[in-house]
Amino acid sequence: MPEIKVAPQLRLIQEADINDKVVLIRVDHNVVKKGEIKDPSRIDASLGTLFHIVSRGGRPILMTHVGRPRDKKTGNITCYPDRSVNPVIDYLEKKIRIKIESPTFTIQPDIGITDIDNSIQESIQRLKEYKIGAIYLPNIRWFQGEQTDGPARTRFAKQLASLADIFVNDAFGSWQPHVSTFDITKYLPSYAGFLMQEEIENLEKVLNPTRPFLAIVAGAKYDTKIGPLKELYQKADHLILGGRIYNTFLCAKYGVNIAGVPEEDIDLALELVHSDKEKNKIIELPLLIEAENLGERKEGKTKTIAIKNFRKGERYKYILDADPLSFQEKPLFDIIRSAKTILVNAVMGQTPYFNDGSKALYKAINENSSAQKLYGGGDTLQELKNITPGIYLSGLDNPDCYYFTGGGTVLKALEEGSPFKIKPVERLLKT
């Protein structure tokens, strides 16, 4: 395997004593939707770590979350069958030809799984005796202690730790400090897997970019992106916004009203508007697609509108995409072509019916053959693969292109100024 250059203070899996050890691995296999795997790339990205552990005599126990089964308001956990890890297990068994067992625990309505009971010990014994190749725990967010506080959390952390000798975190996309990413490190020797190392190495290209540095960010909610946007604005030479984030910015800058943009978000965006009056880093998409309704695209119900025609107090219906012609106009065209580092965390339109803007954006970026291109986020990669499969596939073999498995973690690292300030990663540092 090629050498991965990461900070020397990080504890690495290649330094761990693995032989004859049971290794608990936190992966990010959150790829199941409605009981099916839509895109297995996150699973494939973790195989290097899994192969390494097995080749050195380690016996793997894997765990991941699938979806968000816990209601934030009530705390209730709903364990729907279509949020199980079974499709992931099926995929891995066919991919790497090993037998994987998934233990079954009692699920209580609204509570989930309260404990890891002793029934798992039989599976662990078979694992140690090489009768099975791996164990895959149920959806880790089905366990009551994973996202809670108090005694249940401590008990779950200790129960997890009792299963193994070593912990490996290879879930770059799971940056929240939950039991399976954070608390577990208090009880087991803990190391970074190869995917984690690779993601951190490529983050350096974002944190210390070759300039000019162009960042492209889109999203459905402005308030969740405030911190990362502030940091990106300071770091980037140019910034392109899309989606509802861009709509919010336009409302704040031009005093217009766009359907679906909440007033409180407009107030939050005013700070960015004021900052940009002096620095002029935000490059506007001059042409947008306005639609009468959300949802399916209907002929005669959409039209192109121009930013230059905005007047204070005007009201617009839903703006659901960027017109592809935006990416052919100056200065936008020249800025994309001249950038040396491009970070893309953006789906420009409302999928699946409004994707012409994203397609034009990805093609424009691809035409810049000299830039380091960094794509982040499951939604971004899914859209890139769906609407421009040729560009996606060519990027897999391009050393100047990298696909992050966790776009939210990239933004979190930008907000913190370092990946080593993200709590689960911080716990992997040498003391």
VODRENNU-798640 format. One record per residue: z, x, y of N, C-alpha, C in turn; residue in one letter. Coordinates in steps of 0.1 Angstrom, whole numbers, padded with zeros to 4 digits, always signed. Each point is the difference from the previous one (the first is absolute). Last residue first. Layout:
<pts>
ZXYZXYZXYA...
</pts>
This chain:
<pts>
+0232-0005+0107+0011+0001+0009+0005+0015+0001T-0050-0027-0011+0010+0009-0005+0011+0002+0010K-0030-0045-0004+0000+0013+0006+0012+0008-0006L-0012-0047-0008-0007+0010-0009+0000+0014+0005L+0016-0040+0024+0009+0003-0012-0006+0009-0010R-0025-0014+0038+0011+0008+0005+0009+0004-0012E-0034-0032-0006-0005+0014-0001+0011+0010+0004V+0010-0047+0003-0002+0004-0014-0006+0015-0002P+0007-0017+0046+0012+0001-0008-0003+0004-0015K-0029+0016+0042+0000-0013-0008+0011+0001-0010I-0011+0037+0027+0010-0009+0006+0000-0014-0006K-0031+0035-0011+0013+0004-0006+0011-0007+0007F-0046-0003+0013+0002-0008-0013+0014+0003-0005P-0011+0001+0053+0000+0009-0012+0001-0009-0012S+0000-0019+0044-0004+0014+0004-0001+0009-0012G+0010-0049+0004+0011+0009-0001-0003+0014+0004E-0034-0033+0000+0011-0005+0009+0012+0009+0000E-0036+0009-0029-0004+0002+0014+0011-0004+0009L+0006-0010-0045+0001+0015+0002-0004+0004+0015A-0006-0045-0014+0014+0003+0001+0002+0015+0003K-0044-0015-0008+0005-0004+0013+0015+0003+0002L-0018+0009-0042-0006+0009+0010+0005-0004+0014V+0012-0028-0035+0008+0012+0000-0006+0011+0010T-0022-0041-0007+0012-0002+0007+0009+0012+0001G-0040+0000-0026-0003+0001+0014+0013-0002+0009G-0010+0018-0052+0009-0009+0008-0002+0002+0015G-0026+0023-0033+0004-0012-0008+0009-0009+0008T-0039+0035+0019+0014-0002-0002+0003-0013-0008F-0045+0032+0003+0005-0014+0000+0015+0000-0003Y-0039+0037+0022+0011-0002-0008+0005-0015+0001Y-0042+0041+0011+0004-0014+0000+0012-0002-0009C-0025+0041+0005+0003-0004+0014+0004-0014+0001D-0015+0019-0041+0012+0007+0004+0005-0003+0014P-0030-0031-0035-0001+0008+0013+0013+0006+0004N-0010-0031-0038-0004+0014-0003-0001+0009+0013D+0012-0047+0002+0008+0005-0010-0003+0015-0004L-0026-0026+0032+0012+0006+0005+0010+0005-0010G-0040-0023-0011-0004+0013+0005+0013+0007+0006S+0004-0045-0015-0002+0009-0011-0003+0014+0005L+0003-0034+0033+0013+0002-0007-0001+0011-0011Y-0039-0014+0022+0008+0008+0009+0013+0003-0007I-0027-0030-0022-0007+0013+0000+0008+0010+0008G+0013-0047+0000+0003+0008-0013-0005+0014+0000P+0009-0038+0036-0008+0012+0001+0004+0009-0012T+0020-0043+0003-0012-0002+0009-0009+0012+0002I+0040+0000-0029-0007-0013-0002-0013-0001+0008N+0031+0038+0004-0006-0001-0013-0009-0012-0002K+0025+0004+0040-0010+0011-0001-0007+0000-0013L+0036-0030+0005-0012-0004+0008-0011+0010-0001E+0041+0011-0021-0007-0011-0007-0012-0005+0007Q+0027+0033+0021-0008+0006-0011-0007-0011-0008L+0028-0013+0035-0011+0007+0005-0009+0005-0011T+0040-0022-0011-0010-0009+0006-0012+0007+0005D+0037+0026-0015-0007-0007-0011-0010-0009+0004G+0015+0044+0028+0003-0014-0002-0008-0006-0011G-0017+0043+0029+0014-0003-0005+0001-0015-0001G-0036+0046+0006+0001-0015-0001+0014-0003-0006Y-0028+0043+0025+0012-0004-0007+0002-0015+0001L-0037+0044+0010+0002-0014+0000+0012-0003-0009K-0024+0042+0030+0009-0002-0011+0004-0015+0001Q-0049+0018+0019+0014-0004+0002+0009+0000-0013A-0049+0009+0007+0008+0011+0002+0015-0003+0002S-0038-0031-0006+0001+0008-0012+0009+0012+0002S-0010-0051+0019+0005+0012+0005+0003+0010-0011N-0016-0043-0010-0010+0008+0006+0004+0012+0008E+0030-0032-0020-0006+0008-0010-0011+0009+0005N+0022-0031+0029+0009+0011-0004-0007+0009-0010I-0022-0040+0011+0000+0009+0012+0009+0013-0003A-0001-0035-0032-0013+0007+0000+0000+0010+0012K+0037-0028-0003+0001+0010-0011-0013+0008-0001Y+0003-0036+0032+0009+0011+0003+0000+0011-0011L-0025-0040-0006-0006+0009+0010+0009+0012+0004A+0017-0032-0031-0012+0007-0006-0006+0009+0010K+0034-0028+0015+0006+0011-0008-0012+0008-0006S-0011-0038+0024+0005+0010+0009+0005+0012-0008G-0015-0039-0023-0011+0008+0006+0005+0011+0009D+0025-0035-0026+0000+0014-0003-0011+0008+0006N+0023-0051-0007-0004+0007+0012+0002+0015-0002F+0010-0032-0034-0012-0006+0006-0005+0008+0013Y+0041+0004-0032-0012+0007-0004-0013-0004+0007P+0038+0015+0026-0007+0000-0013+0003-0014-0007T-0001+0017+0053+0008-0008-0010-0008-0001-0013Q-0008+0044+0032-0001-0015+0000+0009-0007-0010G-0001+0049+0006-0003-0005+0014+0000-0015+0001M+0028+0037-0028-0010-0010-0004-0003-0008+0012V+0026+0051-0007-0006-0012+0007-0009-0008-0008A+0022+0047+0005+0009-0009-0006-0004-0014+0006N-0018+0054+0001-0004-0014+0000+0010-0008-0008V-0009+0051+0028+0009-0008-0008-0004-0015+0000L-0025+0050+0011+0000-0014+0001+0010-0006-0009I-0018+0050+0025+0010-0007-0010+0000-0015+0003T-0030+0025+0024+0001+0010-0011+0011-0004-0010K-0037-0026+0037+0014+0002-0004+0000+0010-0012A-0040-0019+0023+0005+0013+0005+0014+0003-0006S-0024-0042-0008-0008+0011-0004+0006+0014+0003R+0021-0040+0015+0001+0001-0014-0008+0012-0006I-0002-0008+0046+0013+0004-0003+0002+0001-0015I-0041-0017+0019+0002+0014+0002+0013+0005-0005D-0008-0047-0001-0009+0007-0009+0002+0015+0001F+0023-0027+0031+0005-0002-0014-0008+0009-0010L-0006-0009+0050+0003+0014-0006+0004-0001-0014P-0038-0024+0006+0008+0011+0005+0012-0006+0008K-0026-0025-0043+0001+0002+0015+0008+0012+0004E-0008-0018-0045-0012+0007+0004+0001+0002+0015Q+0033-0024-0024+0001+0014-0005-0013+0007+0003F+0005-0047+0010+0010+0008+0007+0000+0015-0003S-0026-0034-0023-0006+0007+0011+0009+0008+0009L+0015-0029-0037-0005+0013-0004-0007+0008+0011P+0039-0036+0010-0014-0001-0002-0005+0014-0004D+0050-0017-0011-0008+0008+0010-0015-0002-0003A+0040-0037-0013-0008+0012-0004-0005+0007+0012D+0025-0042+0002+0002+0004-0014-0007+0012-0005L+0021-0034+0042-0008+0012-0001+0002+0007-0013I+0008-0053+0019+0004+0011-0009-0010+0011+0001Y-0001-0029+0042+0004-0005-0013+0004+0013-0008K+0006-0001+0054-0010+0002-0011+0006-0006-0013Y+0007-0003+0058+0005-0002-0013-0011+0002-0010R+0014+0018+0053-0009-0006-0009+0006-0001-0014E+0021+0022+0039+0003-0014-0002-0010-0007-0010G-0017+0044+0024+0014-0003-0002+0002-0016-0001K-0045+0023-0016+0006-0003+0013+0014-0005-0003R-0045+0027-0027+0013-0005+0000+0005-0002+0014F-0042+0020-0016+0000-0013+0006+0014-0006+0001N-0010+0042-0021-0003+0002+0014+0000-0014+0007K+0005+0004-0047+0012+0003+0007-0002+0000+0015I-0030-0029-0034+0000+0013+0006+0013+0002+0008A-0019-0032-0046+0005+0000+0014+0002+0015+0005I-0026-0032-0042+0004+0013+0006+0004-0002+0014T+0004-0039-0040-0009+0006+0010+0006+0013+0005K+0004-0045-0039+0004+0013+0005-0010+0004+0011T-0005-0040-0026+0014-0001+0004+0006+0014+0005K-0045-0010-0019+0002-0007+0012+0014-0002+0006G-0004+0011-0051-0011+0002+0009+0002-0009+0012E+0042+0018-0028-0010-0011+0000-0010+0003+0011K+0043+0025-0031-0010+0001+0011-0011-0010-0001R+0053-0003-0018-0013+0002-0003-0010+0000+0012E+0050+0006+0014-0005-0003-0013-0015+0003-0002G+0025-0016+0047+0003+0010-0010-0006-0004-0013L-0023-0017+0046+0011-0002-0010+0003+0012-0008N-0033-0001+0035+0007-0012+0004+0013-0002-0009E-0021+0049+0014-0002-0011-0010+0008-0012+0004A-0022+0052+0019+0009-0012+0003-0003-0011-0010E-0009+0056+0004-0004-0012-0006+0011-0011+0002I-0014+0046+0031+0008-0005-0010-0006-0014-0005L-0009+0050+0031-0006-0013-0004+0009-0005-0012L+0010+0042+0022-0005-0008+0011-0005-0014-0004P+0039+0035-0014-0011-0006-0007-0006-0010+0009L+0030+0043+0018-0002-0014-0003-0012-0003-0009E+0036+0042+0006-0015-0002+0001-0002-0015-0004I+0044+0031+0018-0005-0011-0008-0014-0004+0003I+0024+0034+0025-0003+0004-0014-0005-0011-0009K+0015+0008+0050-0013-0005-0004-0003+0005-0014N+0038+0008+0034-0006+0009-0010-0013-0004-0006K+0025-0026+0034+0000+0013+0005-0008+0009-0010E+0008-0045-0010-0007+0000+0013-0002+0014+0005K+0024-0011-0041-0014+0003-0001-0008+0000+0014D+0047-0012-0006-0002+0015-0003-0014+0003+0001S+0011-0045+0005+0004+0008+0012-0002+0015-0003H-0007-0030-0035-0010-0002+0010+0003+0009+0012V+0031-0002-0035-0012+0008-0004-0011-0001+0011L+0038-0026+0006+0004+0014+0001-0012+0009-0003E-0003-0047-0007-0001+0004+0014+0003+0015+0002L+0005-0027-0041-0012+0008+0001-0002+0005+0015A+0035-0030-0014+0002+0013-0006-0011+0010+0003L-0004-0045+0014+0010+0007+0008+0003+0014-0005D-0027-0028-0026-0007+0004+0012+0009+0007+0009I+0018-0019-0038-0008+0012-0003-0008+0005+0012D+0024-0041+0003+0009+0011-0001-0007+0013-0004E-0024-0041+0001+0003+0005+0014+0009+0012-0001E-0035-0011-0040+0013-0005+0005+0003+0007+0014P-0048-0011-0025+0008+0011+0005+0012-0005+0006V-0035-0029-0018+0007+0008-0010+0008+0011+0004G-0040-0016+0031+0007-0008-0010+0006+0009-0011A-0007+0016+0050-0008+0000-0012+0008-0008-0011I-0002+0009+0057+0007-0006-0011-0009-0001-0012N+0003+0036+0046-0006-0012-0006+0009-0005-0011V+0005+0039+0031+0006-0012+0003-0007-0012-0005G-0008+0049-0005-0009-0008+0008+0006-0013+0004Y+0025+0033-0027-0008+0007+0010-0007-0009+0010K+0025-0017-0037+0009+0006+0009-0008+0007+0011A-0024-0020-0035+0007-0010+0008+0009+0006+0010C-0022+0029-0029-0009-0006+0010+0006-0011+0008L+0025+0020-0036-0003+0010+0011-0009-0006+0011F+0006-0025-0039+0013+0000+0008-0002+0009+0012T-0035-0001-0031+0001-0012+0007+0012-0001+0009N-0003+0036-0030-0010+0002+0011+0000-0013+0009Y+0026-0001-0039+0005+0010+0009-0008+0001+0012I-0015-0026-0035+0009-0007+0009+0007+0009+0009R-0043+0021-0020+0008-0011-0005+0008-0006+0011G-0012+0050+0009-0007-0011-0006+0009-0011-0004G-0006+0051+0032+0008-0011-0006-0009-0010-0006L-0002+0055+0014-0007-0012-0001+0009-0010-0007I+0005+0050+0028+0006-0010-0008-0009-0013+0000L+0002+0058+0013-0005-0013+0002+0005-0009-0010H+0018+0042+0002-0008+0001+0013-0007-0013+0003D+0049+0005-0027-0015-0001-0001-0007+0003+0013A+0049-0001-0005-0006+0011-0008-0015+0000+0001K+0028-0034+0021+0003+0014+0006-0008+0011-0007Q-0004-0044-0016-0006+0000+0013+0003+0014+0007Y+0019-0010-0042-0015+0003-0001-0006+0001+0014L+0045-0013-0002-0001+0014-0005-0015+0004-0001E+0010-0045+0011+0005+0009+0011-0002+0015-0004K-0009-0033-0033-0010+0000+0011+0004+0010+0011L+0030-0008-0036-0011+0009-0003-0011+0001+0011P+0037-0030+0007+0004+0013-0001-0011+0010-0003G-0010-0047+0001+0004+0005+0013+0003+0015-0001I-0014-0035-0034-0007+0013+0002+0004+0007+0013K+0015-0044-0016+0003+0009-0010-0006+0014+0002T-0007-0037+0030+0013+0005+0001+0004+0010-0011D-0043-0023+0004+0001+0011+0009+0014+0006-0001Y-0031-0024-0039+0012-0002+0009+0002+0012+0009K-0036-0003-0031+0001-0014+0002+0012-0003+0010A-0034+0046-0002+0011-0007-0007+0002-0014+0004G-0025+0054+0007-0001-0014+0001+0011-0007-0008A-0020+0052+0021+0011-0008-0006-0003-0015+0003V-0019+0055+0004-0005-0014+0000+0010-0009-0008I-0006+0052+0027+0008-0008-0009-0006-0015+0001A-0016+0055+0011-0002-0015+0002+0008-0007-0010L-0004+0052+0023+0006-0008-0010-0001-0015+0004F-0027+0051+0012+0006-0013+0004+0005-0008-0012P+0014+0039-0011-0004-0009+0010-0015+0002+0004R+0037+0006-0044-0010+0007+0007-0006-0010+0010T+0051-0008-0016-0015-0002-0003-0008+0010+0008P+0050-0011-0018-0005+0012+0008-0015+0000-0002N+0022-0036-0018+0011+0004+0009-0004+0012+0009L-0029-0016-0034+0001-0011+0010+0010+0005+0010V-0008+0027-0036-0013-0001+0007+0000-0011+0011K+0036+0006-0031+0001+0011+0010-0013+0000+0009E+0005-0029-0038+0007-0005+0012+0000+0011+0011L-0014+0010-0044-0011-0005+0009+0006-0007+0012N+0030+0019-0031-0008+0010+0004-0011-0005+0010E+0028-0031-0022+0007+0007+0011-0009+0011+0006I-0016-0023-0037+0000-0009+0011+0007+0007+0012E+0000+0022-0042-0013+0000+0006-0001-0009+0013E+0040+0002-0025-0003+0013+0006-0013+0000+0007Q+0012-0038-0025+0009+0001+0011-0003+0013+0008M-0021-0005-0041-0006-0009+0010+0008+0000+0013L+0016+0025-0037-0012+0006+0006-0006-0009+0010F+0053-0005-0007-0012+0001-0009-0012+0005+0007G+0054+0010+0011-0012-0007+0004-0011+0002-0010A+0055-0002-0010-0011+0009+0003-0012-0009+0005Y+0058+0002-0015-0011-0007+0004-0011+0009+0006S+0049-0007-0032-0009+0010+0006-0013-0006+0003P+0039-0035-0002-0008+0008-0009-0007+0011+0008L+0031-0032+0020+0005+0001-0013-0008+0009-0010Y-0010-0013+0047+0014+0004+0000+0005+0004-0013K-0044-0019+0008+0001+0015+0002+0014+0005+0001T-0011-0047-0003-0001+0007-0013+0001+0015+0001I-0004-0030+0039+0014+0001-0006+0000+0008-0013D-0044-0007+0021+0010+0007+0008+0014+0002-0007F-0040-0024-0017-0006+0011+0007+0010+0009+0007T+0011-0039-0026-0009+0007-0009-0007+0011+0007S+0031-0030+0023+0007+0007-0010-0010+0010-0008V-0015-0009+0049+0006-0009-0010+0006+0008-0011H-0023+0008+0049+0010+0006-0008+0007-0010-0009P-0053+0003+0017+0013-0007+0003+0011+0006-0009Q-0048+0011-0002+0008+0008+0009+0014-0006+0003W-0044+0000-0033+0012-0008+0000+0011+0008+0008S-0045+0017-0010-0002-0013+0007+0013-0008+0002G-0003+0041-0025-0001+0003+0014-0001-0013+0008F+0017+0014-0049-0004-0012+0007+0000+0002+0015A+0015+0028-0038-0014+0001+0002-0006-0012+0008D+0049+0026-0017-0006-0010+0009-0014+0004+0002N+0038+0010-0040-0012+0005+0007-0005-0012+0009V+0048+0017-0031-0008-0010+0008-0011+0007+0007F+0033+0010-0047-0007+0004+0012-0007-0011+0007I+0025-0007-0040+0006+0013+0004-0005+0005+0013D+0006-0053-0020-0008+0012+0000+0008+0012+0004A+0016-0047-0002-0011+0000-0009-0007+0014-0002L+0037-0012+0030+0005+0002-0013-0012+0001-0010S-0006-0011+0046+0002+0015-0002+0004+0002-0014A-0005-0045+0014-0013+0007+0000+0002+0015-0004L+0039-0025+0007-0007-0004-0012-0013+0007-0002Q+0023+0006+0040+0007+0007-0011-0007-0003-0013K-0014-0023+0038-0004+0014+0001+0006+0008-0011A+0012-0046+0003-0014+0002-0004-0004+0015+0000F+0042-0012+0017+0000-0001-0014-0014+0002-0006R+0007+0000+0047+0005+0012-0006+0000-0001-0015T-0014-0038+0023-0009+0011+0003+0005+0013-0007R+0026-0039-0001-0011-0002-0008-0010+0012+0001A+0039-0003+0029+0003+0005-0014-0012-0001-0009P-0013+0001+0051+0012-0004-0006+0001+0005-0015G-0046-0016+0025+0010+0010+0004+0013-0004-0008D-0056-0008-0011+0012-0005+0006+0009+0011+0004T-0043+0002-0023-0002-0001+0014+0013-0006+0007Q-0002+0011-0049-0010+0009+0006+0000-0001+0016E+0028-0025-0035+0005+0010+0008-0010+0008+0008G-0010-0037-0031+0008-0004+0011+0004+0011+0009Q-0046+0000-0029+0014+0003-0002+0009-0003+0013F-0048-0004-0003+0006-0011-0007+0015+0002-0002W-0030+0032+0019+0006-0009+0010+0005-0013-0007R-0023+0034-0025+0013+0005+0004+0007-0009+0011I-0033-0011-0042-0001+0000+0015+0013+0004+0006N+0002+0013-0050-0005-0012+0007-0001+0003+0015P-0003+0043-0031+0009-0010+0004-0006-0012+0006L-0019+0036-0036-0003-0005+0014+0010-0011+0003Y-0007+0046-0035+0006-0013+0002-0004-0004+0014I-0025+0034-0038+0007-0002+0012+0007-0013+0000A-0022+0019-0039-0004+0010+0010+0007-0001+0013G+0017-0011-0053-0008-0006+0011-0002+0010+0011I+0020+0014-0038-0006-0011-0006-0008-0009+0010K+0028+0042+0004-0015+0001+0001-0007-0012-0007Y+0049+0009+0008-0005+0004-0013-0016+0000+0000E+0024-0012+0039+0005+0013-0003-0006+0005-0014K-0008-0045+0014-0007+0010+0009+0004+0014-0004L+0022-0034-0022-0014+0001-0005-0008+0010+0009R+0043-0010+0014+0001+0008-0012-0014+0001-0006Q+0004-0027+0037+0002+0013+0004+0001+0009-0013I-0002-0046-0006-0013+0005+0005+0001+0015+0003S+0040-0022-0012-0009+0001-0012-0014+0006+0004E+0032-0010+0034+0003+0012-0007-0009+0002-0013Q+0002-0039+0029-0010+0010+0004+0002+0013-0008I+0030-0038-0002-0011-0002-0008-0011+0011+0002S+0042-0007+0025-0001+0010-0010-0012-0001-0010N-0001-0020+0052+0009+0000-0012-0003+0010-0010D-0006-0008+0054-0007+0006-0011+0009+0001-0012I+0005-0038+0040+0004+0013-0006-0011+0005-0009D-0005-0040+0027+0012+0005+0006+0003+0014-0005T-0046-0030+0010+0007+0007-0011+0012+0007+0006I-0017-0044+0024-0008+0010-0006+0008+0007-0012G+0009-0039+0032+0008+0013+0000-0008+0011-0005I-0016-0046+0002+0004+0004+0014+0008+0013+0001D-0003-0018-0049-0006-0007+0011+0006+0004+0014P+0002+0034-0042+0007-0012+0004-0007-0006+0012Q-0013+0033-0044-0003-0003+0014+0008-0013+0003I+0004+0042-0039+0002-0014+0004-0002-0002+0015T-0027+0039-0027+0014-0003+0004+0001-0015+0004F-0034+0038-0028+0001-0013+0005+0015-0002+0003T-0035+0046-0003+0012-0008-0005+0001-0013+0007P-0044+0030-0012+0007-0005+0012+0012-0009-0005S-0035+0043-0020+0009-0011-0002+0006-0005+0013E-0046+0029-0018+0010-0002+0010+0008-0012-0003I-0037+0037-0024+0008-0012-0002+0011+0000+0011K-0050+0025+0005+0014+0002-0005+0007-0014-0001I-0046+0015+0019+0001-0001-0014+0014+0003-0005R-0022-0002+0046+0005+0012-0006+0004+0000-0014I-0020-0038+0023-0005+0012+0008+0004+0013-0007K+0014-0043-0016-0014+0001-0002-0005+0013+0006K+0044-0012+0007-0001+0002-0014-0015+0003-0004E+0012-0011+0045+0003+0014-0004-0002+0002-0014L-0008-0044+0016-0009+0010+0006+0003+0014-0005Y+0030-0034-0011-0012-0002-0008-0011+0011+0005D+0040-0002+0024+0003+0005-0013-0013+0000-0008I+0000-0022+0041+0000+0015+0002+0001+0007-0014V+0003-0047+0002-0014+0004+0002+0000+0015+0001P+0044-0019-0003-0008+0000-0013-0015+0004+0002N+0040-0006+0031-0007+0013-0001-0009+0000-0012V+0013-0045+0030+0006+0010-0009-0008+0012-0001S-0006-0042+0025+0005+0011+0008+0006+0010-0010R-0016-0043-0013-0012+0007+0005+0004+0012+0010D+0033-0029-0021-0007+0008-0010-0012+0008+0006P+0044-0013+0030-0013-0007-0005-0007+0010-0010Y+0049-0004+0022-0007+0009-0009-0012-0007-0006C+0034-0002+0045-0008-0008-0008-0009+0009-0009T+0048+0002+0032-0011+0007-0006-0007-0009-0010I+0033-0005+0048-0004-0004-0013-0012+0008-0006N+0021+0002+0045+0004+0010-0010-0003-0004-0014G-0008-0023+0045+0010-0005-0010+0005+0011-0009T-0033+0011+0034+0010-0009+0006+0011-0004-0009K-0037+0027-0014+0008+0007+0010+0011-0008+0005K-0022-0003-0049-0001-0007+0012+0009+0007+0010D-0024+0022-0044+0012-0003+0006-0002-0007+0014R-0035+0018-0029+0006-0011-0006+0013-0005+0006P-0045+0029+0011+0013-0002+0007+0007-0012-0006R-0039+0037-0022+0002-0011+0009+0013+0000+0007G+0001+0030-0038-0013-0007+0001+0003-0012+0009V+0022+0053-0013+0001-0014+0004-0013-0006+0000H+0018+0040-0034-0007-0003+0013+0004-0014+0004T+0009+0043-0040+0005-0012+0007-0008-0001+0013M+0004+0029-0052-0006-0003+0013+0006-0012+0006L+0011+0042-0037+0004-0014+0003-0006-0003+0014I-0010+0043-0038+0000-0008+0012+0005-0014-0001P+0006+0052-0022-0001-0014-0005+0001-0010+0011R-0015+0056-0006+0009-0010+0006-0003-0013-0006G-0022+0044-0008+0010-0005-0009+0010-0010+0006G-0040+0021+0020+0011+0009+0000+0012-0005-0009R-0040-0025+0006-0005+0013-0005+0011+0010+0000S+0008-0043+0018-0001-0001-0014-0004+0013-0006V+0003-0003+0047+0013-0002-0006-0001+0000-0015I-0039+0002+0025+0008+0012+0002+0013-0001-0008H-0028-0038+0004-0005+0010-0010+0008+0013+0000F+0010-0033+0033+0004-0004-0014-0005+0009-0010L-0012+0009+0044+0014+0002-0002+0004-0004-0014T-0044-0009+0013+0002+0015-0001+0015+0003-0002G-0015-0045+0007-0002+0005-0014+0003+0015-0001L-0001-0032+0039+0013+0005-0005-0001+0007-0014S-0037-0021+0025+0005+0011+0008+0013+0006-0005A-0021-0039-0020-0007+0013-0004+0006+0012+0008D+0017-0043+0011+0004+0004-0014-0006+0013-0003I-0014-0019+0039+0014+0005+0002+0005+0004-0014R-0043-0020+0002+0000+0013+0005+0014+0006+0002S-0019-0044-0018+0009+0008-0007+0002+0014+0006P-0012-0053+0016-0005+0014+0002+0010+0009-0006D+0004-0046-0007-0011-0001+0008-0007+0014+0002K+0031-0025-0039-0001+0012+0008-0013+0000+0008I+0031-0044-0017-0012+0009-0003+0001+0012+0009E+0031-0039+0001-0001+0004-0014-0012+0009-0003G+0010-0015+0045-0002-0012-0009-0003+0005-0014K+0002+0041+0025-0001-0012+0008-0004-0012-0009K+0016+0057-0002-0002-0013-0007+0001-0012+0009V+0008+0048+0008-0014-0003+0001-0003-0013-0007V+0039+0037+0009+0000-0014+0006-0015-0004+0002N+0023+0042-0017-0010-0007-0008-0001-0015+0005H+0025+0048+0011-0005-0011+0008-0012-0007-0007D+0045+0030-0020-0014+0000+0003-0003-0012+0010V+0043+0030-0023-0003-0011+0009-0015+0002+0004R+0028+0019-0045-0010+0002+0011-0002-0013+0008I+0035+0029-0037-0002-0013+0006-0009+0002+0012L+0009+0028-0048-0003+0001+0015-0003-0014+0005V+0025+0029-0043-0006-0013+0004-0001+0000+0015V-0003+0045-0032+0008-0008+0009-0007-0014+0002K-0015+0040-0025+0009-0008-0008+0009-0008+0009D-0025+0034+0028-0001+0000-0014+0011-0008-0007N-0005+0011+0048-0004-0013-0005+0001-0001-0015I+0016+0028+0047+0001+0002-0014-0002-0014-0007D-0021+0015+0050+0010-0007-0008+0000+0004-0014A-0031+0012+0037+0012+0008-0001+0011-0005-0009E-0041-0023+0011-0004+0011-0008+0011+0010-0001Q+0005-0040+0026+0000-0002-0014-0003+0012-0008I+0022+0005+0049-0013-0004-0006+0001-0001-0015L+0029+0000+0050+0002+0002-0014-0012-0006-0008R+0002+0019+0053-0002-0012-0009+0002+0004-0014L-0001+0031+0038+0013-0007-0002+0000-0012-0009Q-0039+0026+0016+0007+0007-0011+0014-0006-0003P-0045-0027+0017+0011+0008+0006+0009+0006-0011A-0050-0007-0014+0010-0008+0007+0011+0008+0004V-0050+0004-0025+0008+0007+0009+0009-0010+0008K-0026+0004-0050+0002-0009+0011+0010+0007+0009I-0038+0017-0039+0013+0001+0006+0001-0010+0012E-0030-0010-0043+0000+0008+0012+0013+0000+0007P-0005-0006-0054+0000-0008+0012+0000+0009+0012M
</pts>
